[in-house]
Amino acid sequence: MPIYSLGSQIPQIAASAFVHPDAVIIGSVVIGEEASVWPQAVLRGDYGQIAIGDRTSVQDGTVIHATAELPTIVGAECVVGHLVHLEGCVIEDHCLIGSSSVVLHRVRIHEHALVGANAMVTNDTDVPSFAMALGVPATVFHDRVSKGAFAQAVDLYVANGRRYQRELIRLE
């Protein structure tokens, strides 16, 4: 799998994490215990730090970047959907970031919140706990998510990461 240091910036990946061989990890990237990073995801920590929390899945085709001033932090037990773009934002624990969404600079998604598929969360937006951010640009809807709403998806991806660690074999 392509995991690269960039000068003194060296990725730190927990032994229990699963990083698919077709994902790309570069530079200042920290990946927590039982986290998973899936095919074609790119985590490029060249300008600033990227941190992925324990038991968080970063799904296929996602791009995560940071700036020199703004790290990109994704908390524990989050689900980051397919084709997501995260840059210079903070995603707290127990969040779901829907497929093809974009979350930009200085955005904070608080615990147990959801960003809907295809949403565009623009700079400086604050999404409170248990809220949904939907649309382009995203509109925040309060008190729409229940505690534990994403737990089943988190467990599914942790189990799938373990399965891939045991069973994935490249044939060609």
N, C-alpha and C positions, 0 to 999 in steps of 0.2 A: 504494500500500500504506500502511496506517496505521502510520506511524512517528512517535512523538511525543517531543519533549523535555518535561521537567517541571521548570520553573524552570531551574536550571543543570545539571540531569541530562540529558545528551544521548547518545543511542545512538551507538555506534561500530561500523560494519558494514564488514568488509573488502570491497573492490571485487569480489573473486572469489566472495564468498558469494552464495547465492541465498536470498532471503526472498520467499515467495509473497505475492502481492498481498492475500490474505485472512488473512494472519497479522497479529498486533498486537505491536508492539515499543514499550515505553514506558520512558523514563528511563535509568537507569544499567545499560545492557546493552552488552556487548562480544561481537561475533560474529566468529570467526576466518576465516582463508582457506579457501575451498572448503567452508565449512560450509553447511548448508541448514536452513531453517525452513519448514515445510509448512503447508497451509491450516488455519485455525482455531486454530493454536498461539498462545498468549499468553505473552509474556515481559514481566513487569511489574516493572521495577526502580525502584519508587517509594520503598521504605523502605531498600533496600540493593542491592548490586551483583549482577548476573548476568553470568557469563562463559561463553561457549560456545567450545570449542577448535576448532582447525583440523580440517577434514574430518569434523566431527561433524554428524549429522542429528538434528533435532528434529521428530518426525513429527506428523501431523495431530491436532489437538485437545489437544495437550500444554499444560499450564499450569506455568510456572516462576515462582516468586516468591522473595523473600528477606526477611529481617527486618533491622532496623537493626543488630543485633549479628551476624547470620549471613548472609554472602553465599551465593549458590548458584553453585557452580563445576562446570562439566562440562568434562572434559579433551578432548584431541585424539583423533580417530578412534574416537568413541563412536557408538553407535546408541541413540537414545532413542525408544522405540516409541510407537505411537498411544495417545492418551488418558492419558499419564503425568502425575503430579503430583510435582514436585520443589520442596522448600522448605527453605532453610537447610542444605543438605547439600553434600558434596564427592564428585564422581564423578571418579575418576582416569582416565588415558588407557586406551584400548582396552577399554572396558566396553560391555555391552549391558544396557539397562534395558527390560524386557519391557512389552508393551502393558498398559495399565490398572493399572500398578503405582503405588504411592505410596512416596516416599522422603522422610523427614521430618528434623527438626532434629538437627544435630550427627552425622548419619550420615556415615560415610566408606566408599565403595565403592572398594577398591583396584584397581590395574591388572589387566586381564584377568579381571575378575569379572563375574558375571551376576546380575541381579535378574529372577526369573521373572515371567511374565505374571500379573497380578492380585495380586502379592505386596504386603504392607504391611510396609515396613521402618520400625520404630518408632524414636523418638528414641534417640540415643546408640549405635546399633548399629554395629559395625565388621565389614565384610565383607572378609576377607583376599583377596589376589591369588589368582586361579584358583579361587575359591569360587563357589558359587551360594547365593542367598538366595531361598527358596521358601516360599509359604504366607502365612497370616494368623493371628497375626503371623508374620513371616518366620523360618524356621529356616535357619541357615547350614550348608551342606554343603561341607567342605573338599576341595580338589584334584579338582574336577569339570570344570574348564574348561581347555582346552589353549591355549597361546600361539598367537595368530593366528586364533582361532576365529571372530572377527567381521570379519576383513579383507575378505572377499568382500562382506558387507553394506555395509561402509563404502565400498568402491569403487563398488558399485551406486548408492548415494545421491549420491556425488560426481558420477558420470556423469549421473544423472537431473537433478541440479541444473543441470549444464551444458546438458542438453537443454532444460530448461524456460527457461533464460535465452535460448536461441536460438529456441525454437519456440512458447512459450506466447502465445496471442492470445485476448483476451476477445472473445466473440461477442455478448453482450448486456449 
